[in-house]
Amino acid sequence: MASASVTVSPAPAVQYLLRVGDTALILGQRLGEWTGHAPVLEEDIALANMALDLVGQARALLTYAGSLEGQGLGEDQLAFLREERDFHNVTLVELPRGDFAATVLRNAMLATFFRLLWQRLRDSSDAEVAGIAEKAIKEARYHQQHAADWVVRLGQGTEESRRRMVAAVDQLWRYSAELFTDDAVDEQAAAAGLGPRWSELKPQWDTEMGAVLQHAGLEAPAPGKFLSSGKRGQHSEHMGYILAEMQYLQRTYPGGEW
Amino acid sequence: MSDENVKTEWPLWEVFVRTKAGLDHKHCGSLHAADAKMAIQMARDVYTRRQEGNSVWVVRSDHIVASDPGDKDMYFDPMEDKVYRHPTFYKLPGSVDHM
């Protein structure tokens, strides 16, 4: 495997799968940053477990997207040799991990999204995608329960934990708009029966996240005009740093395996 | 543990894992958690990562009543010379294996 960057076909099905796979991959990378740093040992292990679930989902999706893409790119080439603009994760997952409150709120937002998405992808016209979804939805269910419980605990906890949860909602909520803003990739996926337009997941996501915030005594900010654009390859200033760390080994030791 | 620690640290829970249906739950360790719900989740995360089981129990460690180590001689030594309590003094029918 050479270390030169690879570029990826703009075929809508490939882009659709990379949006899901890259979102899982980058969130897994971010959660992995907690290893050895979580507030308690048990939570350290829980976060690492979830990071590995997400990386596993990303592997399945990247492998399959690579096989559809046509150049014979493997999961490692896609993960470690693409440049920033060819990553299609939503911006929310690339934001710095923040404190524990921000981490559990982001996890709750994304696990809820993923659970709803996997639920629909189980009915994908593509049997491979349906199979990946069947396995992943069990993981997403647990991630959602785990994260939502923490949001409620911290929201209803001490003065400090509540202050941190309020700040996390204030910082992160606006990035949820990107999850549900469709474009041609969604339309093509829906037309082909590959998967839902992501906007179709919004009503249920609003209901479930609304219930979590309500239990936590938190309020969702009113919708604003801010719209992030990571899934279209336009990332925040944080993305380059993640890739630098994530891709360092393959870029430095091309084809290295361990 | 000082009283101060008891106030600021989560209580300890003992974890029991059942490896498969039909077997009993076996003690496998302990962990700290704020309440029962968190303890079950953490038990799942800490003790079943390698497919160790399909069911977990947790119980607050301070709810376990244990025999006093000082009573060990009185409680357990008298059984030392009562080998006749093991069912080894009769012949098994040939068709019974692996008793």
Interface residues (C-beta under 8 A of the other chain):
Chain A: V40 L41 E42 E43 I45 A46 N49 Y142 Q145 H146 D149 R153
Chain B: W10 L31 H32 A33 A34 K37 M38 Q41 M42 R44 D45 V46 R49
